[in-house]
Amino acid sequence: MKFLRIILALSVTASIVVAGGKESAISLGLNASSKAIQQWEKIFEKDEKMAKLGIDKLSPADKDALKQYLTSHAADSDHPEAAGM
């Protein structure tokens, strides 16, 4: 029973992180499927690239959530973001 609670807590936490990342992406005008996973990862490696997209203004937690969302729904991911979603 304790194991099930842990699994449930982890899945809820993951859902919240992705939801927060999606909201950040929308507010910044970023489309997850506009780039491949590796392209998104490169953006988060360079302060100049993050600044160009406005990512630098986010808190570290919001940056992590945004990166998770963008790479999870990138064009070459298992679950790319569909247009208008």
HTML snippet that shows the backbone in 3Dmol.js (N, CA, C, O; Angstrom):
<script src="https://3Dmol.org/build/3Dmol-min.js"></script>
<div id="view" style="width:600px;height:400px;position:relative"></div>
<script>
const pdb = `
ATOM      1  N   MET A   1       0.824  -1.190   0.000  1.00  0.00           N
ATOM      2  CA  MET A   1       0.000   0.000   0.000  1.00  0.00           C
ATOM      3  C   MET A   1       0.876   1.266   0.000  1.00  0.00           C
ATOM      4  O   MET A   1       0.587   2.228  -0.711  1.00  0.00           O
ATOM      5  N   LYS A   2       1.928   1.251   0.790  1.00  0.00           N
ATOM      6  CA  LYS A   2       2.823   2.394   0.854  1.00  0.00           C
ATOM      7  C   LYS A   2       3.488   2.621  -0.504  1.00  0.00           C
ATOM      8  O   LYS A   2       3.676   3.760  -0.932  1.00  0.00           O
ATOM      9  N   PHE A   3       3.837   1.531  -1.168  1.00  0.00           N
ATOM     10  CA  PHE A   3       4.444   1.605  -2.493  1.00  0.00           C
ATOM     11  C   PHE A   3       3.508   2.294  -3.484  1.00  0.00           C
ATOM     12  O   PHE A   3       3.947   3.124  -4.280  1.00  0.00           O
ATOM     13  N   LEU A   4       2.227   1.954  -3.439  1.00  0.00           N
ATOM     14  CA  LEU A   4       1.241   2.572  -4.333  1.00  0.00           C
ATOM     15  C   LEU A   4       1.117   4.069  -4.072  1.00  0.00           C
ATOM     16  O   LEU A   4       0.950   4.849  -5.009  1.00  0.00           O
ATOM     17  N   ARG A   5       1.196   4.470  -2.824  1.00  0.00           N
ATOM     18  CA  ARG A   5       1.130   5.893  -2.491  1.00  0.00           C
ATOM     19  C   ARG A   5       2.324   6.639  -3.053  1.00  0.00           C
ATOM     20  O   ARG A   5       2.193   7.763  -3.538  1.00  0.00           O
ATOM     21  N   ILE A   6       3.484   6.013  -2.987  1.00  0.00           N
ATOM     22  CA  ILE A   6       4.696   6.637  -3.521  1.00  0.00           C
ATOM     23  C   ILE A   6       4.571   6.791  -5.037  1.00  0.00           C
ATOM     24  O   ILE A   6       4.883   7.849  -5.582  1.00  0.00           O
ATOM     25  N   ILE A   7       4.120   5.747  -5.709  1.00  0.00           N
ATOM     26  CA  ILE A   7       3.936   5.793  -7.170  1.00  0.00           C
ATOM     27  C   ILE A   7       2.926   6.878  -7.533  1.00  0.00           C
ATOM     28  O   ILE A   7       3.154   7.645  -8.468  1.00  0.00           O
ATOM     29  N   LEU A   8       1.844   6.948  -6.824  1.00  0.00           N
ATOM     30  CA  LEU A   8       0.818   7.963  -7.082  1.00  0.00           C
ATOM     31  C   LEU A   8       1.386   9.367  -6.874  1.00  0.00           C
ATOM     32  O   LEU A   8       1.145  10.260  -7.686  1.00  0.00           O
ATOM     33  N   ALA A   9       2.131   9.561  -5.799  1.00  0.00           N
ATOM     34  CA  ALA A   9       2.722  10.872  -5.524  1.00  0.00           C
ATOM     35  C   ALA A   9       3.692  11.274  -6.628  1.00  0.00           C
ATOM     36  O   ALA A   9       3.705  12.430  -7.051  1.00  0.00           O
ATOM     37  N   LEU A  10       4.503  10.330  -7.095  1.00  0.00           N
ATOM     38  CA  LEU A  10       5.449  10.630  -8.171  1.00  0.00           C
ATOM     39  C   LEU A  10       4.738  10.973  -9.468  1.00  0.00           C
ATOM     40  O   LEU A  10       5.158  11.887 -10.177  1.00  0.00           O
ATOM     41  N   SER A  11       3.678  10.265  -9.789  1.00  0.00           N
ATOM     42  CA  SER A  11       2.970  10.553 -11.033  1.00  0.00           C
ATOM     43  C   SER A  11       2.253  11.902 -10.968  1.00  0.00           C
ATOM     44  O   SER A  11       2.206  12.624 -11.964  1.00  0.00           O
ATOM     45  N   VAL A  12       1.704  12.241  -9.824  1.00  0.00           N
ATOM     46  CA  VAL A  12       1.051  13.544  -9.654  1.00  0.00           C
ATOM     47  C   VAL A  12       2.090  14.651  -9.760  1.00  0.00           C
ATOM     48  O   VAL A  12       1.845  15.672 -10.404  1.00  0.00           O
ATOM     49  N   THR A  13       3.242  14.460  -9.138  1.00  0.00           N
ATOM     50  CA  THR A  13       4.310  15.451  -9.210  1.00  0.00           C
ATOM     51  C   THR A  13       4.773  15.646 -10.642  1.00  0.00           C
ATOM     52  O   THR A  13       4.978  16.780 -11.077  1.00  0.00           O
ATOM     53  N   ALA A  14       4.940  14.556 -11.381  1.00  0.00           N
ATOM     54  CA  ALA A  14       5.352  14.654 -12.784  1.00  0.00           C
ATOM     55  C   ALA A  14       4.304  15.400 -13.596  1.00  0.00           C
ATOM     56  O   ALA A  14       4.658  16.197 -14.464  1.00  0.00           O
ATOM     57  N   SER A  15       3.045  15.165 -13.343  1.00  0.00           N
ATOM     58  CA  SER A  15       1.975  15.861 -14.062  1.00  0.00           C
ATOM     59  C   SER A  15       1.994  17.351 -13.772  1.00  0.00           C
ATOM     60  O   SER A  15       1.781  18.162 -14.673  1.00  0.00           O
ATOM     61  N   ILE A  16       2.245  17.715 -12.533  1.00  0.00           N
ATOM     62  CA  ILE A  16       2.294  19.129 -12.158  1.00  0.00           C
ATOM     63  C   ILE A  16       3.474  19.813 -12.839  1.00  0.00           C
ATOM     64  O   ILE A  16       3.343  20.935 -13.326  1.00  0.00           O
ATOM     65  N   VAL A  17       4.620  19.146 -12.875  1.00  0.00           N
ATOM     66  CA  VAL A  17       5.807  19.719 -13.517  1.00  0.00           C
ATOM     67  C   VAL A  17       5.536  19.969 -14.988  1.00  0.00           C
ATOM     68  O   VAL A  17       5.858  21.040 -15.502  1.00  0.00           O
ATOM     69  N   VAL A  18       4.945  18.990 -15.678  1.00  0.00           N
ATOM     70  CA  VAL A  18       4.650  19.157 -17.103  1.00  0.00           C
ATOM     71  C   VAL A  18       3.621  20.261 -17.306  1.00  0.00           C
ATOM     72  O   VAL A  18       3.748  21.056 -18.237  1.00  0.00           O
ATOM     73  N   ALA A  19       2.612  20.321 -16.458  1.00  0.00           N
ATOM     74  CA  ALA A  19       1.600  21.370 -16.589  1.00  0.00           C
ATOM     75  C   ALA A  19       2.233  22.742 -16.405  1.00  0.00           C
ATOM     76  O   ALA A  19       1.924  23.669 -17.153  1.00  0.00           O
ATOM     77  N   GLY A  20       3.117  22.884 -15.418  1.00  0.00           N
ATOM     78  CA  GLY A  20       3.802  24.146 -15.199  1.00  0.00           C
ATOM     79  C   GLY A  20       4.700  24.509 -16.371  1.00  0.00           C
ATOM     80  O   GLY A  20       4.804  25.675 -16.752  1.00  0.00           O
ATOM     81  N   GLY A  21       5.346  23.498 -16.936  1.00  0.00           N
ATOM     82  CA  GLY A  21       6.195  23.717 -18.094  1.00  0.00           C
ATOM     83  C   GLY A  21       5.400  24.151 -19.304  1.00  0.00           C
ATOM     84  O   GLY A  21       5.846  24.995 -20.081  1.00  0.00           O
ATOM     85  N   LYS A  22       4.221  23.575 -19.463  1.00  0.00           N
ATOM     86  CA  LYS A  22       3.386  23.949 -20.608  1.00  0.00           C
ATOM     87  C   LYS A  22       2.913  25.395 -20.471  1.00  0.00           C
ATOM     88  O   LYS A  22       2.899  26.144 -21.448  1.00  0.00           O
ATOM     89  N   GLU A  23       2.531  25.776 -19.270  1.00  0.00           N
ATOM     90  CA  GLU A  23       2.094  27.163 -19.060  1.00  0.00           C
ATOM     91  C   GLU A  23       3.225  28.145 -19.334  1.00  0.00           C
ATOM     92  O   GLU A  23       3.006  29.206 -19.920  1.00  0.00           O
ATOM     93  N   SER A  24       4.434  27.789 -18.910  1.00  0.00           N
ATOM     94  CA  SER A  24       5.593  28.648 -19.190  1.00  0.00           C
ATOM     95  C   SER A  24       5.850  28.734 -20.685  1.00  0.00           C
ATOM     96  O   SER A  24       6.145  29.807 -21.211  1.00  0.00           O
ATOM     97  N   ALA A  25       5.739  27.596 -21.369  1.00  0.00           N
ATOM     98  CA  ALA A  25       5.955  27.578 -22.818  1.00  0.00           C
ATOM     99  C   ALA A  25       4.937  28.471 -23.523  1.00  0.00           C
ATOM    100  O   ALA A  25       5.287  29.226 -24.430  1.00  0.00           O
ATOM    101  N   ILE A  26       3.700  28.381 -23.110  1.00  0.00           N
ATOM    102  CA  ILE A  26       2.648  29.201 -23.721  1.00  0.00           C
ATOM    103  C   ILE A  26       2.926  30.682 -23.471  1.00  0.00           C
ATOM    104  O   ILE A  26       2.808  31.500 -24.382  1.00  0.00           O
ATOM    105  N   SER A  27       3.296  31.026 -22.234  1.00  0.00           N
ATOM    106  CA  SER A  27       3.529  32.431 -21.916  1.00  0.00           C
ATOM    107  C   SER A  27       4.730  33.000 -22.675  1.00  0.00           C
ATOM    108  O   SER A  27       4.784  34.199 -22.947  1.00  0.00           O
ATOM    109  N   LEU A  28       5.690  32.140 -23.016  1.00  0.00           N
ATOM    110  CA  LEU A  28       6.871  32.578 -23.771  1.00  0.00           C
ATOM    111  C   LEU A  28       6.686  32.418 -25.278  1.00  0.00           C
ATOM    112  O   LEU A  28       7.561  32.797 -26.056  1.00  0.00           O
ATOM    113  N   GLY A  29       5.558  31.860 -25.685  1.00  0.00           N
ATOM    114  CA  GLY A  29       5.305  31.658 -27.111  1.00  0.00           C
ATOM    115  C   GLY A  29       6.150  30.547 -27.719  1.00  0.00           C
ATOM    116  O   GLY A  29       6.481  30.599 -28.903  1.00  0.00           O
ATOM    117  N   LEU A  30       6.505  29.539 -26.919  1.00  0.00           N
ATOM    118  CA  LEU A  30       7.327  28.431 -27.401  1.00  0.00           C
ATOM    119  C   LEU A  30       6.468  27.236 -27.763  1.00  0.00           C
ATOM    120  O   LEU A  30       5.540  26.882 -27.036  1.00  0.00           O
ATOM    121  N   ASN A  31       6.780  26.620 -28.883  1.00  0.00           N
ATOM    122  CA  ASN A  31       6.081  25.427 -29.338  1.00  0.00           C
ATOM    123  C   ASN A  31       7.044  24.250 -29.201  1.00  0.00           C
ATOM    124  O   ASN A  31       8.068  24.206 -29.882  1.00  0.00           O
ATOM    125  N   ALA A  32       6.726  23.307 -28.335  1.00  0.00           N
ATOM    126  CA  ALA A  32       7.620  22.188 -28.049  1.00  0.00           C
ATOM    127  C   ALA A  32       8.006  21.416 -29.301  1.00  0.00           C
ATOM    128  O   ALA A  32       9.156  20.996 -29.437  1.00  0.00           O
ATOM    129  N   SER A  33       7.074  21.224 -30.209  1.00  0.00           N
ATOM    130  CA  SER A  33       7.357  20.406 -31.395  1.00  0.00           C
ATOM    131  C   SER A  33       8.070  21.176 -32.505  1.00  0.00           C
ATOM    132  O   SER A  33       8.279  20.645 -33.595  1.00  0.00           O
ATOM    133  N   SER A  34       8.440  22.416 -32.231  1.00  0.00           N
ATOM    134  CA  SER A  34       9.160  23.185 -33.243  1.00  0.00           C
ATOM    135  C   SER A  34      10.646  22.823 -33.297  1.00  0.00           C
ATOM    136  O   SER A  34      11.355  23.231 -34.216  1.00  0.00           O
ATOM    137  N   LYS A  35      11.108  22.063 -32.316  1.00  0.00           N
ATOM    138  CA  LYS A  35      12.514  21.665 -32.262  1.00  0.00           C
ATOM    139  C   LYS A  35      12.619  20.211 -31.809  1.00  0.00           C
ATOM    140  O   LYS A  35      11.690  19.659 -31.221  1.00  0.00           O
ATOM    141  N   ALA A  36      13.764  19.608 -32.093  1.00  0.00           N
ATOM    142  CA  ALA A  36      14.059  18.257 -31.624  1.00  0.00           C
ATOM    143  C   ALA A  36      14.573  18.332 -30.184  1.00  0.00           C
ATOM    144  O   ALA A  36      14.946  19.402 -29.701  1.00  0.00           O
ATOM    145  N   ILE A  37      14.586  17.192 -29.516  1.00  0.00           N
ATOM    146  CA  ILE A  37      15.030  17.137 -28.122  1.00  0.00           C
ATOM    147  C   ILE A  37      16.418  17.748 -27.964  1.00  0.00           C
ATOM    148  O   ILE A  37      16.633  18.577 -27.080  1.00  0.00           O
ATOM    149  N   GLN A  38      17.349  17.349 -28.806  1.00  0.00           N
ATOM    150  CA  GLN A  38      18.724  17.833 -28.692  1.00  0.00           C
ATOM    151  C   GLN A  38      18.802  19.356 -28.876  1.00  0.00           C
ATOM    152  O   GLN A  38      19.612  20.017 -28.228  1.00  0.00           O
ATOM    153  N   GLN A  39      17.970  19.905 -29.750  1.00  0.00           N
ATOM    154  CA  GLN A  39      17.963  21.360 -29.942  1.00  0.00           C
ATOM    155  C   GLN A  39      17.501  22.079 -28.675  1.00  0.00           C
ATOM    156  O   GLN A  39      18.089  23.086 -28.282  1.00  0.00           O
ATOM    157  N   TRP A  40      16.451  21.562 -28.036  1.00  0.00           N
ATOM    158  CA  TRP A  40      15.980  22.174 -26.791  1.00  0.00           C
ATOM    159  C   TRP A  40      17.046  22.074 -25.718  1.00  0.00           C
ATOM    160  O   TRP A  40      17.267  23.029 -24.974  1.00  0.00           O
ATOM    161  N   GLU A  41      17.714  20.922 -25.625  1.00  0.00           N
ATOM    162  CA  GLU A  41      18.760  20.761 -24.615  1.00  0.00           C
ATOM    163  C   GLU A  41      19.904  21.752 -24.829  1.00  0.00           C
ATOM    164  O   GLU A  41      20.452  22.276 -23.859  1.00  0.00           O
ATOM    165  N   LYS A  42      20.266  22.011 -26.070  1.00  0.00           N
ATOM    166  CA  LYS A  42      21.332  22.981 -26.363  1.00  0.00           C
ATOM    167  C   LYS A  42      20.935  24.389 -25.946  1.00  0.00           C
ATOM    168  O   LYS A  42      21.774  25.160 -25.481  1.00  0.00           O
ATOM    169  N   ILE A  43      19.679  24.723 -26.108  1.00  0.00           N
ATOM    170  CA  ILE A  43      19.202  26.048 -25.699  1.00  0.00           C
ATOM    171  C   ILE A  43      19.398  26.239 -24.198  1.00  0.00           C
ATOM    172  O   ILE A  43      19.800  27.314 -23.753  1.00  0.00           O
ATOM    173  N   PHE A  44      19.115  25.198 -23.420  1.00  0.00           N
ATOM    174  CA  PHE A  44      19.224  25.312 -21.969  1.00  0.00           C
ATOM    175  C   PHE A  44      20.669  25.256 -21.473  1.00  0.00           C
ATOM    176  O   PHE A  44      20.918  25.474 -20.287  1.00  0.00           O
ATOM    177  N   GLU A  45      21.609  24.972 -22.347  1.00  0.00           N
ATOM    178  CA  GLU A  45      23.032  24.944 -21.980  1.00  0.00           C
ATOM    179  C   GLU A  45      23.672  26.326 -22.053  1.00  0.00           C
ATOM    180  O   GLU A  45      24.720  26.547 -21.446  1.00  0.00           O
ATOM    181  N   LYS A  46      23.067  27.255 -22.780  1.00  0.00           N
ATOM    182  CA  LYS A  46      23.678  28.571 -23.017  1.00  0.00           C
ATOM    183  C   LYS A  46      22.777  29.691 -22.502  1.00  0.00           C
ATOM    184  O   LYS A  46      21.608  29.794 -22.875  1.00  0.00           O
ATOM    185  N   ASP A  47      23.351  30.525 -21.638  1.00  0.00           N
ATOM    186  CA  ASP A  47      22.589  31.650 -21.090  1.00  0.00           C
ATOM    187  C   ASP A  47      22.099  32.586 -22.188  1.00  0.00           C
ATOM    188  O   ASP A  47      20.991  33.114 -22.105  1.00  0.00           O
ATOM    189  N   GLU A  48      22.927  32.796 -23.223  1.00  0.00           N
ATOM    190  CA  GLU A  48      22.544  33.716 -24.300  1.00  0.00           C
ATOM    191  C   GLU A  48      21.311  33.200 -25.050  1.00  0.00           C
ATOM    192  O   GLU A  48      20.422  33.973 -25.407  1.00  0.00           O
ATOM    193  N   LYS A  49      21.271  31.890 -25.282  1.00  0.00           N
ATOM    194  CA  LYS A  49      20.123  31.317 -25.999  1.00  0.00           C
ATOM    195  C   LYS A  49      18.867  31.375 -25.147  1.00  0.00           C
ATOM    196  O   LYS A  49      17.777  31.629 -25.661  1.00  0.00           O
ATOM    197  N   MET A  50      19.013  31.139 -23.839  1.00  0.00           N
ATOM    198  CA  MET A  50      17.849  31.234 -22.958  1.00  0.00           C
ATOM    199  C   MET A  50      17.355  32.672 -22.890  1.00  0.00           C
ATOM    200  O   MET A  50      16.148  32.913 -22.875  1.00  0.00           O
ATOM    201  N   ALA A  51      18.275  33.626 -22.848  1.00  0.00           N
ATOM    202  CA  ALA A  51      17.895  35.037 -22.785  1.00  0.00           C
ATOM    203  C   ALA A  51      17.140  35.458 -24.043  1.00  0.00           C
ATOM    204  O   ALA A  51      16.184  36.230 -23.971  1.00  0.00           O
ATOM    205  N   LYS A  52      17.570  34.952 -25.186  1.00  0.00           N
ATOM    206  CA  LYS A  52      16.920  35.299 -26.452  1.00  0.00           C
ATOM    207  C   LYS A  52      15.451  34.872 -26.471  1.00  0.00           C
ATOM    208  O   LYS A  52      14.614  35.525 -27.095  1.00  0.00           O
ATOM    209  N   LEU A  53      15.146  33.770 -25.780  1.00  0.00           N
ATOM    210  CA  LEU A  53      13.775  33.260 -25.733  1.00  0.00           C
ATOM    211  C   LEU A  53      13.010  33.696 -24.486  1.00  0.00           C
ATOM    212  O   LEU A  53      11.827  33.388 -24.347  1.00  0.00           O
ATOM    213  N   GLY A  54      13.683  34.415 -23.571  1.00  0.00           N
ATOM    214  CA  GLY A  54      13.042  34.878 -22.342  1.00  0.00           C
ATOM    215  C   GLY A  54      13.051  33.860 -21.220  1.00  0.00           C
ATOM    216  O   GLY A  54      12.459  34.099 -20.168  1.00  0.00           O
ATOM    217  N   ILE A  55      13.710  32.731 -21.421  1.00  0.00           N
ATOM    218  CA  ILE A  55      13.753  31.667 -20.417  1.00  0.00           C
ATOM    219  C   ILE A  55      14.565  32.096 -19.203  1.00  0.00           C
ATOM    220  O   ILE A  55      14.311  31.632 -18.091  1.00  0.00           O
ATOM    221  N   ASP A  56      15.524  32.965 -19.406  1.00  0.00           N
ATOM    222  CA  ASP A  56      16.411  33.400 -18.328  1.00  0.00           C
ATOM    223  C   ASP A  56      15.675  34.098 -17.196  1.00  0.00           C
ATOM    224  O   ASP A  56      16.197  34.178 -16.084  1.00  0.00           O
ATOM    225  N   LYS A  57      14.488  34.599 -17.449  1.00  0.00           N
ATOM    226  CA  LYS A  57      13.724  35.324 -16.441  1.00  0.00           C
ATOM    227  C   LYS A  57      12.956  34.388 -15.506  1.00  0.00           C
ATOM    228  O   LYS A  57      12.398  34.839 -14.505  1.00  0.00           O
ATOM    229  N   LEU A  58      12.921  33.097 -15.818  1.00  0.00           N
ATOM    230  CA  LEU A  58      12.188  32.120 -15.010  1.00  0.00           C
ATOM    231  C   LEU A  58      13.012  31.680 -13.811  1.00  0.00           C
ATOM    232  O   LEU A  58      14.240  31.763 -13.821  1.00  0.00           O
ATOM    233  N   SER A  59      12.328  31.213 -12.785  1.00  0.00           N
ATOM    234  CA  SER A  59      13.012  30.650 -11.620  1.00  0.00           C
ATOM    235  C   SER A  59      13.660  29.324 -12.031  1.00  0.00           C
ATOM    236  O   SER A  59      13.272  28.734 -13.040  1.00  0.00           O
ATOM    237  N   PRO A  60      14.637  28.856 -11.264  1.00  0.00           N
ATOM    238  CA  PRO A  60      15.254  27.563 -11.587  1.00  0.00           C
ATOM    239  C   PRO A  60      14.237  26.420 -11.680  1.00  0.00           C
ATOM    240  O   PRO A  60      14.350  25.562 -12.555  1.00  0.00           O
ATOM    241  N   ALA A  61      13.257  26.406 -10.791  1.00  0.00           N
ATOM    242  CA  ALA A  61      12.229  25.359 -10.828  1.00  0.00           C
ATOM    243  C   ALA A  61      11.395  25.457 -12.100  1.00  0.00           C
ATOM    244  O   ALA A  61      11.078  24.442 -12.721  1.00  0.00           O
ATOM    245  N   ASP A  62      11.041  26.682 -12.486  1.00  0.00           N
ATOM    246  CA  ASP A  62      10.256  26.870 -13.707  1.00  0.00           C
ATOM    247  C   ASP A  62      11.073  26.516 -14.948  1.00  0.00           C
ATOM    248  O   ASP A  62      10.533  25.974 -15.912  1.00  0.00           O
ATOM    249  N   LYS A  63      12.367  26.818 -14.928  1.00  0.00           N
ATOM    250  CA  LYS A  63      13.242  26.431 -16.041  1.00  0.00           C
ATOM    251  C   LYS A  63      13.282  24.917 -16.184  1.00  0.00           C
ATOM    252  O   LYS A  63      13.200  24.385 -17.291  1.00  0.00           O
ATOM    253  N   ASP A  64      13.410  24.226 -15.053  1.00  0.00           N
ATOM    254  CA  ASP A  64      13.437  22.761 -15.083  1.00  0.00           C
ATOM    255  C   ASP A  64      12.123  22.199 -15.622  1.00  0.00           C
ATOM    256  O   ASP A  64      12.126  21.276 -16.435  1.00  0.00           O
ATOM    257  N   ALA A  65      11.012  22.754 -15.170  1.00  0.00           N
ATOM    258  CA  ALA A  65       9.702  22.295 -15.637  1.00  0.00           C
ATOM    259  C   ALA A  65       9.537  22.560 -17.126  1.00  0.00           C
ATOM    260  O   ALA A  65       9.015  21.719 -17.857  1.00  0.00           O
ATOM    261  N   LEU A  66       9.980  23.724 -17.572  1.00  0.00           N
ATOM    262  CA  LEU A  66       9.885  24.083 -18.984  1.00  0.00           C
ATOM    263  C   LEU A  66      10.741  23.147 -19.830  1.00  0.00           C
ATOM    264  O   LEU A  66      10.291  22.651 -20.863  1.00  0.00           O
ATOM    265  N   LYS A  67      11.960  22.911 -19.397  1.00  0.00           N
ATOM    266  CA  LYS A  67      12.847  22.008 -20.141  1.00  0.00           C
ATOM    267  C   LYS A  67      12.245  20.608 -20.221  1.00  0.00           C
ATOM    268  O   LYS A  67      12.273  19.974 -21.275  1.00  0.00           O
ATOM    269  N   GLN A  68      11.703  20.132 -19.108  1.00  0.00           N
ATOM    270  CA  GLN A  68      11.055  18.809 -19.087  1.00  0.00           C
ATOM    271  C   GLN A  68       9.904  18.764 -20.082  1.00  0.00           C
ATOM    272  O   GLN A  68       9.767  17.800 -20.837  1.00  0.00           O
ATOM    273  N   TYR A  69       9.087  19.793 -20.085  1.00  0.00           N
ATOM    274  CA  TYR A  69       7.947  19.840 -21.004  1.00  0.00           C
ATOM    275  C   TYR A  69       8.416  19.892 -22.455  1.00  0.00           C
ATOM    276  O   TYR A  69       7.932  19.128 -23.290  1.00  0.00           O
ATOM    277  N   LEU A  70       9.349  20.781 -22.758  1.00  0.00           N
ATOM    278  CA  LEU A  70       9.793  20.958 -24.139  1.00  0.00           C
ATOM    279  C   LEU A  70      10.460  19.700 -24.696  1.00  0.00           C
ATOM    280  O   LEU A  70      10.223  19.326 -25.844  1.00  0.00           O
ATOM    281  N   THR A  71      11.292  19.048 -23.881  1.00  0.00           N
ATOM    282  CA  THR A  71      11.965  17.843 -24.371  1.00  0.00           C
ATOM    283  C   THR A  71      11.005  16.652 -24.419  1.00  0.00           C
ATOM    284  O   THR A  71      11.159  15.772 -25.267  1.00  0.00           O
ATOM    285  N   SER A  72      10.031  16.615 -23.532  1.00  0.00           N
ATOM    286  CA  SER A  72       9.052  15.515 -23.541  1.00  0.00           C
ATOM    287  C   SER A  72       8.103  15.595 -24.727  1.00  0.00           C
ATOM    288  O   SER A  72       7.559  14.580 -25.162  1.00  0.00           O
ATOM    289  N   HIS A  73       7.905  16.805 -25.251  1.00  0.00           N
ATOM    290  CA  HIS A  73       6.953  17.003 -26.346  1.00  0.00           C
ATOM    291  C   HIS A  73       7.623  17.570 -27.600  1.00  0.00           C
ATOM    292  O   HIS A  73       6.959  18.156 -28.455  1.00  0.00           O
ATOM    293  N   ALA A  74       8.935  17.390 -27.699  1.00  0.00           N
ATOM    294  CA  ALA A  74       9.680  17.852 -28.874  1.00  0.00           C
ATOM    295  C   ALA A  74       9.259  17.068 -30.115  1.00  0.00           C
ATOM    296  O   ALA A  74       8.598  16.034 -30.014  1.00  0.00           O
ATOM    297  N   ALA A  75       9.646  17.565 -31.273  1.00  0.00           N
ATOM    298  CA  ALA A  75       9.241  16.961 -32.543  1.00  0.00           C
ATOM    299  C   ALA A  75       9.632  15.488 -32.646  1.00  0.00           C
ATOM    300  O   ALA A  75       8.889  14.698 -33.229  1.00  0.00           O
ATOM    301  N   ASP A  76      10.780  15.107 -32.095  1.00  0.00           N
ATOM    302  CA  ASP A  76      11.236  13.720 -32.199  1.00  0.00           C
ATOM    303  C   ASP A  76      10.984  12.906 -30.928  1.00  0.00           C
ATOM    304  O   ASP A  76      11.569  11.837 -30.751  1.00  0.00           O
ATOM    305  N   SER A  77      10.124  13.404 -30.051  1.00  0.00           N
ATOM    306  CA  SER A  77       9.807  12.679 -28.816  1.00  0.00           C
ATOM    307  C   SER A  77       8.720  11.625 -29.071  1.00  0.00           C
ATOM    308  O   SER A  77       8.148  11.552 -30.159  1.00  0.00           O
ATOM    309  N   ASP A  78       8.457  10.826 -28.060  1.00  0.00           N
ATOM    310  CA  ASP A  78       7.391   9.822 -28.159  1.00  0.00           C
ATOM    311  C   ASP A  78       6.001  10.471 -28.146  1.00  0.00           C
ATOM    312  O   ASP A  78       5.034   9.878 -28.625  1.00  0.00           O
ATOM    313  N   HIS A  79       5.905  11.671 -27.604  1.00  0.00           N
ATOM    314  CA  HIS A  79       4.620  12.380 -27.496  1.00  0.00           C
ATOM    315  C   HIS A  79       4.760  13.829 -27.959  1.00  0.00           C
ATOM    316  O   HIS A  79       4.645  14.746 -27.146  1.00  0.00           O
ATOM    317  N   PRO A  80       5.006  14.050 -29.260  1.00  0.00           N
ATOM    318  CA  PRO A  80       5.162  15.438 -29.721  1.00  0.00           C
ATOM    319  C   PRO A  80       3.874  16.237 -29.507  1.00  0.00           C
ATOM    320  O   PRO A  80       2.768  15.704 -29.594  1.00  0.00           O
ATOM    321  N   GLU A  81       4.050  17.505 -29.231  1.00  0.00           N
ATOM    322  CA  GLU A  81       2.902  18.389 -29.015  1.00  0.00           C
ATOM    323  C   GLU A  81       2.227  18.652 -30.351  1.00  0.00           C
ATOM    324  O   GLU A  81       2.870  19.082 -31.309  1.00  0.00           O
ATOM    325  N   ALA A  82       0.936  18.392 -30.406  1.00  0.00           N
ATOM    326  CA  ALA A  82       0.181  18.645 -31.638  1.00  0.00           C
ATOM    327  C   ALA A  82      -0.160  20.127 -31.728  1.00  0.00           C
ATOM    328  O   ALA A  82      -0.298  20.800 -30.706  1.00  0.00           O
ATOM    329  N   ALA A  83      -0.293  20.619 -32.916  1.00  0.00           N
ATOM    330  CA  ALA A  83      -0.639  22.027 -33.123  1.00  0.00           C
ATOM    331  C   ALA A  83      -1.958  22.353 -32.450  1.00  0.00           C
ATOM    332  O   ALA A  83      -2.922  21.593 -32.550  1.00  0.00           O
ATOM    333  N   GLY A  84      -1.998  23.484 -31.765  1.00  0.00           N
ATOM    334  CA  GLY A  84      -3.229  23.940 -31.121  1.00  0.00           C
ATOM    335  C   GLY A  84      -3.518  23.310 -29.779  1.00  0.00           C
ATOM    336  O   GLY A  84      -4.569  23.575 -29.196  1.00  0.00           O
ATOM    337  N   MET A  85      -2.617  22.480 -29.266  1.00  0.00           N
ATOM    338  CA  MET A  85      -2.863  21.796 -27.990  1.00  0.00           C
ATOM    339  C   MET A  85      -2.287  22.597 -26.855  1.00  0.00           C
ATOM    340  O   MET A  85      -2.389  22.191 -25.698  1.00  0.00           O
TER     341      MET A  85
END
`;
const viewer = $3Dmol.createViewer("view");
viewer.addModel(pdb, "pdb");
viewer.setStyle({}, {cartoon: {color: "spectrum"}});
viewer.zoomTo();
viewer.render();
</script>
